[in-house]
Amino acid sequence: MNKGELVDSVANKAEVTKKQAELVINAAIETIMETVAGNDKVTLVGFGSFEARDRKAREGRNPKTNEKMDIPATKVPAFSAGKKFKEQVAPKK
């Protein structure tokens, strides 16, 4: 499902126009990105959590030259699925 299909689905389920659904989805995504970029965590109970995680500095190799290179430490966005989401994807037998 791409963003356009998501907008269509949300518009149908919420019984709003596609434009309204797109505005809400865009606002939610922007808010999550801004919050995580500010080093805070966003938790949506049952769905999951978005947070920034530290990635340590490490040594890598240039695939073309096989030369060693240092990769600096950085922050990366991470998502952890919630219990309800996990159960819906992989129901227990």
PDB file of N, CA, C and O in Angstrom, chain B, residues numbered from 101:
ATOM      1  N   MET B 101       0.847  -1.170   0.000  1.00  0.00           N
ATOM      2  CA  MET B 101       0.000   0.000   0.000  1.00  0.00           C
ATOM      3  C   MET B 101       0.899   1.242   0.000  1.00  0.00           C
ATOM      4  O   MET B 101       1.817   1.355   0.813  1.00  0.00           O
ATOM      5  N   ASN B 102       0.630   2.147  -0.899  1.00  0.00           N
ATOM      6  CA  ASN B 102       1.381   3.405  -0.927  1.00  0.00           C
ATOM      7  C   ASN B 102       0.565   4.490  -0.215  1.00  0.00           C
ATOM      8  O   ASN B 102      -0.535   4.231   0.273  1.00  0.00           O
ATOM      9  N   LYS B 103       1.114   5.701  -0.164  1.00  0.00           N
ATOM     10  CA  LYS B 103       0.455   6.774   0.583  1.00  0.00           C
ATOM     11  C   LYS B 103      -0.915   7.120   0.001  1.00  0.00           C
ATOM     12  O   LYS B 103      -1.858   7.371   0.751  1.00  0.00           O
ATOM     13  N   GLY B 104      -1.032   7.134  -1.316  1.00  0.00           N
ATOM     14  CA  GLY B 104      -2.320   7.426  -1.944  1.00  0.00           C
ATOM     15  C   GLY B 104      -3.383   6.412  -1.567  1.00  0.00           C
ATOM     16  O   GLY B 104      -4.527   6.775  -1.294  1.00  0.00           O
ATOM     17  N   GLU B 105      -3.012   5.155  -1.551  1.00  0.00           N
ATOM     18  CA  GLU B 105      -3.951   4.097  -1.168  1.00  0.00           C
ATOM     19  C   GLU B 105      -4.312   4.205   0.317  1.00  0.00           C
ATOM     20  O   GLU B 105      -5.449   3.938   0.708  1.00  0.00           O
ATOM     21  N   LEU B 106      -3.342   4.595   1.131  1.00  0.00           N
ATOM     22  CA  LEU B 106      -3.609   4.801   2.557  1.00  0.00           C
ATOM     23  C   LEU B 106      -4.610   5.941   2.746  1.00  0.00           C
ATOM     24  O   LEU B 106      -5.543   5.823   3.540  1.00  0.00           O
ATOM     25  N   VAL B 107      -4.420   7.023   2.031  1.00  0.00           N
ATOM     26  CA  VAL B 107      -5.344   8.159   2.103  1.00  0.00           C
ATOM     27  C   VAL B 107      -6.754   7.714   1.705  1.00  0.00           C
ATOM     28  O   VAL B 107      -7.725   8.057   2.379  1.00  0.00           O
ATOM     29  N   ASP B 108      -6.867   6.963   0.628  1.00  0.00           N
ATOM     30  CA  ASP B 108      -8.176   6.471   0.191  1.00  0.00           C
ATOM     31  C   ASP B 108      -8.841   5.613   1.266  1.00  0.00           C
ATOM     32  O   ASP B 108     -10.028   5.771   1.549  1.00  0.00           O
ATOM     33  N   SER B 109      -8.064   4.700   1.865  1.00  0.00           N
ATOM     34  CA  SER B 109      -8.594   3.794   2.877  1.00  0.00           C
ATOM     35  C   SER B 109      -9.038   4.555   4.126  1.00  0.00           C
ATOM     36  O   SER B 109     -10.112   4.293   4.668  1.00  0.00           O
ATOM     37  N   VAL B 110      -8.215   5.489   4.576  1.00  0.00           N
ATOM     38  CA  VAL B 110      -8.564   6.279   5.762  1.00  0.00           C
ATOM     39  C   VAL B 110      -9.800   7.131   5.480  1.00  0.00           C
ATOM     40  O   VAL B 110     -10.679   7.243   6.335  1.00  0.00           O
ATOM     41  N   ALA B 111      -9.877   7.729   4.300  1.00  0.00           N
ATOM     42  CA  ALA B 111     -11.040   8.546   3.936  1.00  0.00           C
ATOM     43  C   ALA B 111     -12.314   7.712   3.972  1.00  0.00           C
ATOM     44  O   ALA B 111     -13.344   8.175   4.462  1.00  0.00           O
ATOM     45  N   ASN B 112     -12.252   6.492   3.460  1.00  0.00           N
ATOM     46  CA  ASN B 112     -13.423   5.613   3.467  1.00  0.00           C
ATOM     47  C   ASN B 112     -13.812   5.195   4.883  1.00  0.00           C
ATOM     48  O   ASN B 112     -14.989   5.237   5.242  1.00  0.00           O
ATOM     49  N   LYS B 113     -12.829   4.792   5.689  1.00  0.00           N
ATOM     50  CA  LYS B 113     -13.121   4.322   7.051  1.00  0.00           C
ATOM     51  C   LYS B 113     -13.599   5.444   7.958  1.00  0.00           C
ATOM     52  O   LYS B 113     -14.478   5.227   8.793  1.00  0.00           O
ATOM     53  N   ALA B 114     -13.043   6.627   7.813  1.00  0.00           N
ATOM     54  CA  ALA B 114     -13.407   7.758   8.672  1.00  0.00           C
ATOM     55  C   ALA B 114     -14.570   8.565   8.108  1.00  0.00           C
ATOM     56  O   ALA B 114     -15.068   9.486   8.756  1.00  0.00           O
ATOM     57  N   GLU B 115     -15.000   8.213   6.895  1.00  0.00           N
ATOM     58  CA  GLU B 115     -16.092   8.904   6.215  1.00  0.00           C
ATOM     59  C   GLU B 115     -15.813  10.405   6.109  1.00  0.00           C
ATOM     60  O   GLU B 115     -16.646  11.242   6.456  1.00  0.00           O
ATOM     61  N   VAL B 116     -14.603  10.714   5.613  1.00  0.00           N
ATOM     62  CA  VAL B 116     -14.208  12.099   5.355  1.00  0.00           C
ATOM     63  C   VAL B 116     -13.707  12.169   3.908  1.00  0.00           C
ATOM     64  O   VAL B 116     -13.557  11.148   3.238  1.00  0.00           O
ATOM     65  N   THR B 117     -13.455  13.391   3.448  1.00  0.00           N
ATOM     66  CA  THR B 117     -12.944  13.526   2.090  1.00  0.00           C
ATOM     67  C   THR B 117     -11.488  13.069   2.027  1.00  0.00           C
ATOM     68  O   THR B 117     -10.804  12.993   3.048  1.00  0.00           O
ATOM     69  N   LYS B 118     -11.031  12.770   0.827  1.00  0.00           N
ATOM     70  CA  LYS B 118      -9.637  12.365   0.638  1.00  0.00           C
ATOM     71  C   LYS B 118      -8.695  13.491   1.052  1.00  0.00           C
ATOM     72  O   LYS B 118      -7.631  13.237   1.617  1.00  0.00           O
ATOM     73  N   LYS B 119      -9.082  14.730   0.772  1.00  0.00           N
ATOM     74  CA  LYS B 119      -8.250  15.889   1.125  1.00  0.00           C
ATOM     75  C   LYS B 119      -8.105  15.991   2.637  1.00  0.00           C
ATOM     76  O   LYS B 119      -7.009  16.235   3.141  1.00  0.00           O
ATOM     77  N   GLN B 120      -9.206  15.804   3.365  1.00  0.00           N
ATOM     78  CA  GLN B 120      -9.154  15.859   4.828  1.00  0.00           C
ATOM     79  C   GLN B 120      -8.287  14.724   5.381  1.00  0.00           C
ATOM     80  O   GLN B 120      -7.487  14.932   6.293  1.00  0.00           O
ATOM     81  N   ALA B 121      -8.453  13.538   4.824  1.00  0.00           N
ATOM     82  CA  ALA B 121      -7.661  12.392   5.281  1.00  0.00           C
ATOM     83  C   ALA B 121      -6.179  12.630   5.022  1.00  0.00           C
ATOM     84  O   ALA B 121      -5.342  12.313   5.867  1.00  0.00           O
ATOM     85  N   GLU B 122      -5.850  13.187   3.855  1.00  0.00           N
ATOM     86  CA  GLU B 122      -4.450  13.459   3.521  1.00  0.00           C
ATOM     87  C   GLU B 122      -3.851  14.487   4.477  1.00  0.00           C
ATOM     88  O   GLU B 122      -2.708  14.337   4.910  1.00  0.00           O
ATOM     89  N   LEU B 123      -4.607  15.525   4.808  1.00  0.00           N
ATOM     90  CA  LEU B 123      -4.118  16.541   5.750  1.00  0.00           C
ATOM     91  C   LEU B 123      -3.824  15.929   7.116  1.00  0.00           C
ATOM     92  O   LEU B 123      -2.799  16.234   7.727  1.00  0.00           O
ATOM     93  N   VAL B 124      -4.712  15.075   7.590  1.00  0.00           N
ATOM     94  CA  VAL B 124      -4.522  14.442   8.898  1.00  0.00           C
ATOM     95  C   VAL B 124      -3.323  13.490   8.877  1.00  0.00           C
ATOM     96  O   VAL B 124      -2.513  13.498   9.803  1.00  0.00           O
ATOM     97  N   ILE B 125      -3.206  12.679   7.838  1.00  0.00           N
ATOM     98  CA  ILE B 125      -2.080  11.747   7.729  1.00  0.00           C
ATOM     99  C   ILE B 125      -0.763  12.511   7.658  1.00  0.00           C
ATOM    100  O   ILE B 125       0.197  12.156   8.341  1.00  0.00           O
ATOM    101  N   ASN B 126      -0.709  13.559   6.836  1.00  0.00           N
ATOM    102  CA  ASN B 126       0.512  14.368   6.725  1.00  0.00           C
ATOM    103  C   ASN B 126       0.874  15.005   8.065  1.00  0.00           C
ATOM    104  O   ASN B 126       2.042  15.020   8.451  1.00  0.00           O
ATOM    105  N   ALA B 127      -0.130  15.533   8.777  1.00  0.00           N
ATOM    106  CA  ALA B 127       0.116  16.163  10.073  1.00  0.00           C
ATOM    107  C   ALA B 127       0.633  15.141  11.085  1.00  0.00           C
ATOM    108  O   ALA B 127       1.537  15.441  11.864  1.00  0.00           O
ATOM    109  N   ALA B 128       0.063  13.938  11.074  1.00  0.00           N
ATOM    110  CA  ALA B 128       0.507  12.893  12.002  1.00  0.00           C
ATOM    111  C   ALA B 128       1.943  12.478  11.707  1.00  0.00           C
ATOM    112  O   ALA B 128       2.749  12.333  12.626  1.00  0.00           O
ATOM    113  N   ILE B 129       2.265  12.287  10.443  1.00  0.00           N
ATOM    114  CA  ILE B 129       3.621  11.880  10.059  1.00  0.00           C
ATOM    115  C   ILE B 129       4.624  12.971  10.418  1.00  0.00           C
ATOM    116  O   ILE B 129       5.689  12.676  10.962  1.00  0.00           O
ATOM    117  N   GLU B 130       4.298  14.233  10.119  1.00  0.00           N
ATOM    118  CA  GLU B 130       5.199  15.343  10.452  1.00  0.00           C
ATOM    119  C   GLU B 130       5.426  15.444  11.950  1.00  0.00           C
ATOM    120  O   GLU B 130       6.553  15.659  12.397  1.00  0.00           O
ATOM    121  N   THR B 131       4.358  15.288  12.731  1.00  0.00           N
ATOM    122  CA  THR B 131       4.469  15.369  14.182  1.00  0.00           C
ATOM    123  C   THR B 131       5.350  14.254  14.728  1.00  0.00           C
ATOM    124  O   THR B 131       6.176  14.493  15.609  1.00  0.00           O
ATOM    125  N   ILE B 132       5.182  13.045  14.217  1.00  0.00           N
ATOM    126  CA  ILE B 132       6.015  11.920  14.657  1.00  0.00           C
ATOM    127  C   ILE B 132       7.476  12.187  14.312  1.00  0.00           C
ATOM    128  O   ILE B 132       8.350  11.985  15.155  1.00  0.00           O
ATOM    129  N   MET B 133       7.758  12.637  13.090  1.00  0.00           N
ATOM    130  CA  MET B 133       9.140  12.899  12.684  1.00  0.00           C
ATOM    131  C   MET B 133       9.762  14.010  13.526  1.00  0.00           C
ATOM    132  O   MET B 133      10.911  13.884  13.951  1.00  0.00           O
ATOM    133  N   GLU B 134       9.029  15.094  13.776  1.00  0.00           N
ATOM    134  CA  GLU B 134       9.549  16.199  14.575  1.00  0.00           C
ATOM    135  C   GLU B 134       9.826  15.762  16.011  1.00  0.00           C
ATOM    136  O   GLU B 134      10.838  16.144  16.597  1.00  0.00           O
ATOM    137  N   THR B 135       8.926  14.962  16.573  1.00  0.00           N
ATOM    138  CA  THR B 135       9.089  14.499  17.945  1.00  0.00           C
ATOM    139  C   THR B 135      10.296  13.581  18.086  1.00  0.00           C
ATOM    140  O   THR B 135      11.091  13.735  19.014  1.00  0.00           O
ATOM    141  N   VAL B 136      10.436  12.634  17.175  1.00  0.00           N
ATOM    142  CA  VAL B 136      11.572  11.703  17.220  1.00  0.00           C
ATOM    143  C   VAL B 136      12.877  12.455  16.953  1.00  0.00           C
ATOM    144  O   VAL B 136      13.891  12.166  17.587  1.00  0.00           O
ATOM    145  N   ALA B 137      12.866  13.410  16.031  1.00  0.00           N
ATOM    146  CA  ALA B 137      14.062  14.213  15.749  1.00  0.00           C
ATOM    147  C   ALA B 137      14.462  15.029  16.976  1.00  0.00           C
ATOM    148  O   ALA B 137      15.640  15.339  17.151  1.00  0.00           O
ATOM    149  N   GLY B 138      13.499  15.379  17.824  1.00  0.00           N
ATOM    150  CA  GLY B 138      13.767  16.109  19.054  1.00  0.00           C
ATOM    151  C   GLY B 138      14.152  15.208  20.204  1.00  0.00           C
ATOM    152  O   GLY B 138      14.185  15.649  21.353  1.00  0.00           O
ATOM    153  N   ASN B 139      14.445  13.949  19.914  1.00  0.00           N
ATOM    154  CA  ASN B 139      14.893  12.955  20.896  1.00  0.00           C
ATOM    155  C   ASN B 139      13.803  12.510  21.862  1.00  0.00           C
ATOM    156  O   ASN B 139      14.113  12.026  22.951  1.00  0.00           O
ATOM    157  N   ASP B 140      12.550  12.659  21.495  1.00  0.00           N
ATOM    158  CA  ASP B 140      11.441  12.144  22.291  1.00  0.00           C
ATOM    159  C   ASP B 140      10.907  10.879  21.632  1.00  0.00           C
ATOM    160  O   ASP B 140      11.229  10.574  20.484  1.00  0.00           O
ATOM    161  N   LYS B 141      10.091  10.157  22.374  1.00  0.00           N
ATOM    162  CA  LYS B 141       9.522   8.903  21.902  1.00  0.00           C
ATOM    163  C   LYS B 141       8.023   9.102  21.669  1.00  0.00           C
ATOM    164  O   LYS B 141       7.357   9.787  22.446  1.00  0.00           O
ATOM    165  N   VAL B 142       7.497   8.504  20.606  1.00  0.00           N
ATOM    166  CA  VAL B 142       6.063   8.536  20.320  1.00  0.00           C
ATOM    167  C   VAL B 142       5.542   7.116  20.497  1.00  0.00           C
ATOM    168  O   VAL B 142       5.989   6.195  19.814  1.00  0.00           O
ATOM    169  N   THR B 143       4.596   6.942  21.418  1.00  0.00           N
ATOM    170  CA  THR B 143       4.032   5.622  21.680  1.00  0.00           C
ATOM    171  C   THR B 143       2.546   5.628  21.351  1.00  0.00           C
ATOM    172  O   THR B 143       1.782   6.423  21.899  1.00  0.00           O
ATOM    173  N   LEU B 144       2.150   4.745  20.460  1.00  0.00           N
ATOM    174  CA  LEU B 144       0.748   4.552  20.108  1.00  0.00           C
ATOM    175  C   LEU B 144       0.374   3.161  20.617  1.00  0.00           C
ATOM    176  O   LEU B 144       0.693   2.154  19.985  1.00  0.00           O
ATOM    177  N   VAL B 145      -0.303   3.115  21.765  1.00  0.00           N
ATOM    178  CA  VAL B 145      -0.595   1.851  22.439  1.00  0.00           C
ATOM    179  C   VAL B 145      -1.285   0.886  21.484  1.00  0.00           C
ATOM    180  O   VAL B 145      -2.274   1.234  20.838  1.00  0.00           O
ATOM    181  N   GLY B 146      -0.757  -0.319  21.403  1.00  0.00           N
ATOM    182  CA  GLY B 146      -1.293  -1.355  20.524  1.00  0.00           C
ATOM    183  C   GLY B 146      -0.661  -1.352  19.146  1.00  0.00           C
ATOM    184  O   GLY B 146      -0.551  -2.399  18.507  1.00  0.00           O
ATOM    185  N   PHE B 147      -0.239  -0.167  18.679  1.00  0.00           N
ATOM    186  CA  PHE B 147       0.374  -0.070  17.351  1.00  0.00           C
ATOM    187  C   PHE B 147       1.888  -0.180  17.435  1.00  0.00           C
ATOM    188  O   PHE B 147       2.490  -1.042  16.795  1.00  0.00           O
ATOM    189  N   GLY B 148       2.506   0.700  18.231  1.00  0.00           N
ATOM    190  CA  GLY B 148       3.956   0.631  18.366  1.00  0.00           C
ATOM    191  C   GLY B 148       4.554   1.938  18.828  1.00  0.00           C
ATOM    192  O   GLY B 148       3.846   2.890  19.156  1.00  0.00           O
ATOM    193  N   SER B 149       5.892   1.965  18.846  1.00  0.00           N
ATOM    194  CA  SER B 149       6.635   3.131  19.314  1.00  0.00           C
ATOM    195  C   SER B 149       7.664   3.557  18.287  1.00  0.00           C
ATOM    196  O   SER B 149       8.311   2.727  17.648  1.00  0.00           O
ATOM    197  N   PHE B 150       7.803   4.862  18.142  1.00  0.00           N
ATOM    198  CA  PHE B 150       8.823   5.456  17.286  1.00  0.00           C
ATOM    199  C   PHE B 150       9.827   6.148  18.198  1.00  0.00           C
ATOM    200  O   PHE B 150       9.430   6.858  19.122  1.00  0.00           O
ATOM    201  N   GLU B 151      11.129   5.952  17.954  1.00  0.00           N
ATOM    202  CA  GLU B 151      12.144   6.600  18.760  1.00  0.00           C
ATOM    203  C   GLU B 151      13.446   6.726  17.983  1.00  0.00           C
ATOM    204  O   GLU B 151      13.639   6.078  16.954  1.00  0.00           O
ATOM    205  N   ALA B 152      14.331   7.570  18.493  1.00  0.00           N
ATOM    206  CA  ALA B 152      15.668   7.700  17.910  1.00  0.00           C
ATOM    207  C   ALA B 152      16.592   6.789  18.699  1.00  0.00           C
ATOM    208  O   ALA B 152      16.531   6.749  19.928  1.00  0.00           O
ATOM    209  N   ARG B 153      17.442   6.060  18.000  1.00  0.00           N
ATOM    210  CA  ARG B 153      18.419   5.182  18.650  1.00  0.00           C
ATOM    211  C   ARG B 153      19.814   5.585  18.216  1.00  0.00           C
ATOM    212  O   ARG B 153      20.030   6.045  17.095  1.00  0.00           O
ATOM    213  N   ASP B 154      20.754   5.401  19.125  1.00  0.00           N
ATOM    214  CA  ASP B 154      22.150   5.706  18.823  1.00  0.00           C
ATOM    215  C   ASP B 154      22.790   4.527  18.109  1.00  0.00           C
ATOM    216  O   ASP B 154      22.659   3.382  18.543  1.00  0.00           O
ATOM    217  N   ARG B 155      23.469   4.805  17.035  1.00  0.00           N
ATOM    218  CA  ARG B 155      24.248   3.785  16.333  1.00  0.00           C
ATOM    219  C   ARG B 155      25.711   4.106  16.589  1.00  0.00           C
ATOM    220  O   ARG B 155      26.168   5.217  16.319  1.00  0.00           O
ATOM    221  N   LYS B 156      26.442   3.132  17.111  1.00  0.00           N
ATOM    222  CA  LYS B 156      27.849   3.337  17.467  1.00  0.00           C
ATOM    223  C   LYS B 156      28.717   3.524  16.227  1.00  0.00           C
ATOM    224  O   LYS B 156      28.379   3.094  15.124  1.00  0.00           O
ATOM    225  N   ALA B 157      29.847   4.184  16.457  1.00  0.00           N
ATOM    226  CA  ALA B 157      30.843   4.301  15.383  1.00  0.00           C
ATOM    227  C   ALA B 157      31.386   2.899  15.114  1.00  0.00           C
ATOM    228  O   ALA B 157      31.482   2.070  16.020  1.00  0.00           O
ATOM    229  N   ARG B 158      31.733   2.656  13.875  1.00  0.00           N
ATOM    230  CA  ARG B 158      32.244   1.326  13.528  1.00  0.00           C
ATOM    231  C   ARG B 158      33.182   1.444  12.328  1.00  0.00           C
ATOM    232  O   ARG B 158      33.276   2.484  11.675  1.00  0.00           O
ATOM    233  N   GLU B 159      33.859   0.353  12.072  1.00  0.00           N
ATOM    234  CA  GLU B 159      34.771   0.315  10.935  1.00  0.00           C
ATOM    235  C   GLU B 159      34.092  -0.430   9.795  1.00  0.00           C
ATOM    236  O   GLU B 159      33.493  -1.486   9.994  1.00  0.00           O
ATOM    237  N   GLY B 160      34.193   0.133   8.606  1.00  0.00           N
ATOM    238  CA  GLY B 160      33.611  -0.510   7.436  1.00  0.00           C
ATOM    239  C   GLY B 160      34.644  -0.610   6.333  1.00  0.00           C
ATOM    240  O   GLY B 160      35.812  -0.272   6.522  1.00  0.00           O
ATOM    241  N   ARG B 161      34.206  -1.071   5.196  1.00  0.00           N
ATOM    242  CA  ARG B 161      35.095  -1.196   4.041  1.00  0.00           C
ATOM    243  C   ARG B 161      34.421  -0.616   2.814  1.00  0.00           C
ATOM    244  O   ARG B 161      33.217  -0.777   2.615  1.00  0.00           O
ATOM    245  N   ASN B 162      35.206   0.058   1.998  1.00  0.00           N
ATOM    246  CA  ASN B 162      34.727   0.558   0.726  1.00  0.00           C
ATOM    247  C   ASN B 162      34.602  -0.653  -0.197  1.00  0.00           C
ATOM    248  O   ASN B 162      35.605  -1.321  -0.447  1.00  0.00           O
ATOM    249  N   PRO B 163      33.408  -0.963  -0.713  1.00  0.00           N
ATOM    250  CA  PRO B 163      33.248  -2.169  -1.530  1.00  0.00           C
ATOM    251  C   PRO B 163      34.033  -2.137  -2.847  1.00  0.00           C
ATOM    252  O   PRO B 163      34.375  -3.189  -3.386  1.00  0.00           O
ATOM    253  N   LYS B 164      34.318  -0.953  -3.359  1.00  0.00           N
ATOM    254  CA  LYS B 164      35.065  -0.871  -4.620  1.00  0.00           C
ATOM    255  C   LYS B 164      36.553  -1.120  -4.423  1.00  0.00           C
ATOM    256  O   LYS B 164      37.181  -1.846  -5.193  1.00  0.00           O
ATOM    257  N   THR B 165      37.111  -0.503  -3.375  1.00  0.00           N
ATOM    258  CA  THR B 165      38.560  -0.585  -3.179  1.00  0.00           C
ATOM    259  C   THR B 165      38.957  -1.534  -2.062  1.00  0.00           C
ATOM    260  O   THR B 165      40.136  -1.852  -1.912  1.00  0.00           O
ATOM    261  N   ASN B 166      37.987  -1.992  -1.274  1.00  0.00           N
ATOM    262  CA  ASN B 166      38.218  -2.853  -0.120  1.00  0.00           C
ATOM    263  C   ASN B 166      39.048  -2.143   0.951  1.00  0.00           C
ATOM    264  O   ASN B 166      39.620  -2.781   1.834  1.00  0.00           O
ATOM    265  N   GLU B 167      39.104  -0.812   0.858  1.00  0.00           N
ATOM    266  CA  GLU B 167      39.870  -0.005   1.807  1.00  0.00           C
ATOM    267  C   GLU B 167      39.059   0.196   3.088  1.00  0.00           C
ATOM    268  O   GLU B 167      37.850   0.420   3.029  1.00  0.00           O
ATOM    269  N   LYS B 168      39.726   0.114   4.254  1.00  0.00           N
ATOM    270  CA  LYS B 168      39.051   0.323   5.528  1.00  0.00           C
ATOM    271  C   LYS B 168      38.666   1.791   5.665  1.00  0.00           C
ATOM    272  O   LYS B 168      39.379   2.685   5.208  1.00  0.00           O
ATOM    273  N   MET B 169      37.517   2.018   6.310  1.00  0.00           N
ATOM    274  CA  MET B 169      37.076   3.388   6.558  1.00  0.00           C
ATOM    275  C   MET B 169      36.303   3.426   7.867  1.00  0.00           C
ATOM    276  O   MET B 169      35.686   2.437   8.264  1.00  0.00           O
ATOM    277  N   ASP B 170      36.339   4.570   8.532  1.00  0.00           N
ATOM    278  CA  ASP B 170      35.607   4.737   9.778  1.00  0.00           C
ATOM    279  C   ASP B 170      34.224   5.300   9.475  1.00  0.00           C
ATOM    280  O   ASP B 170      34.088   6.271   8.731  1.00  0.00           O
ATOM    281  N   ILE B 171      33.203   4.683  10.058  1.00  0.00           N
ATOM    282  CA  ILE B 171      31.834   5.148   9.925  1.00  0.00           C
ATOM    283  C   ILE B 171      31.486   5.797  11.256  1.00  0.00           C
ATOM    284  O   ILE B 171      31.517   5.124  12.286  1.00  0.00           O
ATOM    285  N   PRO B 172      31.155   7.089  11.265  1.00  0.00           N
ATOM    286  CA  PRO B 172      30.918   7.798  12.527  1.00  0.00           C
ATOM    287  C   PRO B 172      29.618   7.367  13.217  1.00  0.00           C
ATOM    288  O   PRO B 172      28.712   6.822  12.587  1.00  0.00           O
ATOM    289  N   ALA B 173      29.552   7.625  14.521  1.00  0.00           N
ATOM    290  CA  ALA B 173      28.333   7.362  15.281  1.00  0.00           C
ATOM    291  C   ALA B 173      27.238   8.292  14.777  1.00  0.00           C
ATOM    292  O   ALA B 173      27.515   9.401  14.320  1.00  0.00           O
ATOM    293  N   THR B 174      26.002   7.836  14.864  1.00  0.00           N
ATOM    294  CA  THR B 174      24.877   8.648  14.401  1.00  0.00           C
ATOM    295  C   THR B 174      23.602   8.214  15.118  1.00  0.00           C
ATOM    296  O   THR B 174      23.595   7.217  15.841  1.00  0.00           O
ATOM    297  N   LYS B 175      22.547   8.952  14.917  1.00  0.00           N
ATOM    298  CA  LYS B 175      21.227   8.573  15.430  1.00  0.00           C
ATOM    299  C   LYS B 175      20.397   8.081  14.250  1.00  0.00           C
ATOM    300  O   LYS B 175      20.488   8.620  13.146  1.00  0.00           O
ATOM    301  N   VAL B 176      19.589   7.058  14.492  1.00  0.00           N
ATOM    302  CA  VAL B 176      18.723   6.526  13.448  1.00  0.00           C
ATOM    303  C   VAL B 176      17.305   6.382  13.999  1.00  0.00           C
ATOM    304  O   VAL B 176      17.133   6.098  15.185  1.00  0.00           O
ATOM    305  N   PRO B 177      16.288   6.573  13.157  1.00  0.00           N
ATOM    306  CA  PRO B 177      14.918   6.357  13.615  1.00  0.00           C
ATOM    307  C   PRO B 177      14.638   4.859  13.724  1.00  0.00           C
ATOM    308  O   PRO B 177      15.150   4.056  12.944  1.00  0.00           O
ATOM    309  N   ALA B 178      13.811   4.502  14.716  1.00  0.00           N
ATOM    310  CA  ALA B 178      13.485   3.091  14.917  1.00  0.00           C
ATOM    311  C   ALA B 178      12.006   2.956  15.263  1.00  0.00           C
ATOM    312  O   ALA B 178      11.415   3.849  15.871  1.00  0.00           O
ATOM    313  N   PHE B 179      11.424   1.839  14.873  1.00  0.00           N
ATOM    314  CA  PHE B 179      10.028   1.539  15.178  1.00  0.00           C
ATOM    315  C   PHE B 179       9.968   0.169  15.833  1.00  0.00           C
ATOM    316  O   PHE B 179      10.575  -0.787  15.350  1.00  0.00           O
ATOM    317  N   SER B 180       9.236   0.078  16.931  1.00  0.00           N
ATOM    318  CA  SER B 180       8.992  -1.197  17.597  1.00  0.00           C
ATOM    319  C   SER B 180       7.496  -1.454  17.568  1.00  0.00           C
ATOM    320  O   SER B 180       6.715  -0.650  18.077  1.00  0.00           O
ATOM    321  N   ALA B 181       7.094  -2.567  16.975  1.00  0.00           N
ATOM    322  CA  ALA B 181       5.674  -2.886  16.872  1.00  0.00           C
ATOM    323  C   ALA B 181       5.089  -3.207  18.243  1.00  0.00           C
ATOM    324  O   ALA B 181       5.748  -3.817  19.085  1.00  0.00           O
ATOM    325  N   GLY B 182       3.846  -2.789  18.454  1.00  0.00           N
ATOM    326  CA  GLY B 182       3.137  -3.074  19.699  1.00  0.00           C
ATOM    327  C   GLY B 182       2.529  -4.474  19.682  1.00  0.00           C
ATOM    328  O   GLY B 182       2.482  -5.140  18.648  1.00  0.00           O
ATOM    329  N   LYS B 183       2.070  -4.894  20.846  1.00  0.00           N
ATOM    330  CA  LYS B 183       1.537  -6.245  21.020  1.00  0.00           C
ATOM    331  C   LYS B 183       0.364  -6.531  20.077  1.00  0.00           C
ATOM    332  O   LYS B 183       0.338  -7.571  19.418  1.00  0.00           O
ATOM    333  N   LYS B 184      -0.593  -5.620  20.010  1.00  0.00           N
ATOM    334  CA  LYS B 184      -1.783  -5.836  19.165  1.00  0.00           C
ATOM    335  C   LYS B 184      -1.386  -5.947  17.695  1.00  0.00           C
ATOM    336  O   LYS B 184      -1.917  -6.786  16.968  1.00  0.00           O
ATOM    337  N   PHE B 185      -0.446  -5.097  17.256  1.00  0.00           N
ATOM    338  CA  PHE B 185       0.035  -5.117  15.876  1.00  0.00           C
ATOM    339  C   PHE B 185       0.720  -6.453  15.581  1.00  0.00           C
ATOM    340  O   PHE B 185       0.460  -7.073  14.550  1.00  0.00           O
ATOM    341  N   LYS B 186       1.583  -6.885  16.474  1.00  0.00           N
ATOM    342  CA  LYS B 186       2.285  -8.171  16.288  1.00  0.00           C
ATOM    343  C   LYS B 186       1.297  -9.344  16.201  1.00  0.00           C
ATOM    344  O   LYS B 186       1.445 -10.237  15.367  1.00  0.00           O
ATOM    345  N   GLU B 187       0.289  -9.319  17.078  1.00  0.00           N
ATOM    346  CA  GLU B 187      -0.693 -10.406  17.089  1.00  0.00           C
ATOM    347  C   GLU B 187      -1.532 -10.422  15.813  1.00  0.00           C
ATOM    348  O   GLU B 187      -1.931 -11.488  15.344  1.00  0.00           O
ATOM    349  N   GLN B 188      -1.798  -9.241  15.253  1.00  0.00           N
ATOM    350  CA  GLN B 188      -2.586  -9.194  14.022  1.00  0.00           C
ATOM    351  C   GLN B 188      -1.763  -9.697  12.832  1.00  0.00           C
ATOM    352  O   GLN B 188      -2.303 -10.333  11.928  1.00  0.00           O
ATOM    353  N   VAL B 189      -0.479  -9.416  12.833  1.00  0.00           N
ATOM    354  CA  VAL B 189       0.383  -9.860  11.738  1.00  0.00           C
ATOM    355  C   VAL B 189       0.644 -11.357  11.840  1.00  0.00           C
ATOM    356  O   VAL B 189       0.600 -12.069  10.837  1.00  0.00           O
ATOM    357  N   ALA B 190       0.913 -11.828  13.043  1.00  0.00           N
ATOM    358  CA  ALA B 190       1.219 -13.259  13.241  1.00  0.00           C
ATOM    359  C   ALA B 190       0.329 -13.804  14.353  1.00  0.00           C
ATOM    360  O   ALA B 190       0.773 -13.928  15.494  1.00  0.00           O
ATOM    361  N   PRO B 191      -0.933 -14.132  14.030  1.00  0.00           N
ATOM    362  CA  PRO B 191      -1.847 -14.627  15.058  1.00  0.00           C
ATOM    363  C   PRO B 191      -1.366 -15.942  15.664  1.00  0.00           C
ATOM    364  O   PRO B 191      -0.796 -16.799  14.989  1.00  0.00           O
ATOM    365  N   LYS B 192      -1.621 -16.063  16.966  1.00  0.00           N
ATOM    366  CA  LYS B 192      -1.235 -17.296  17.661  1.00  0.00           C
ATOM    367  C   LYS B 192      -2.196 -18.403  17.260  1.00  0.00           C
ATOM    368  O   LYS B 192      -3.385 -18.168  17.048  1.00  0.00           O
ATOM    369  N   LYS B 193      -1.663 -19.605  17.159  1.00  0.00           N
ATOM    370  CA  LYS B 193      -2.491 -20.742  16.727  1.00  0.00           C
ATOM    371  C   LYS B 193      -3.100 -21.454  17.898  1.00  0.00           C
ATOM    372  O   LYS B 193      -3.824 -22.433  17.716  1.00  0.00           O
TER     373      LYS B 193
END
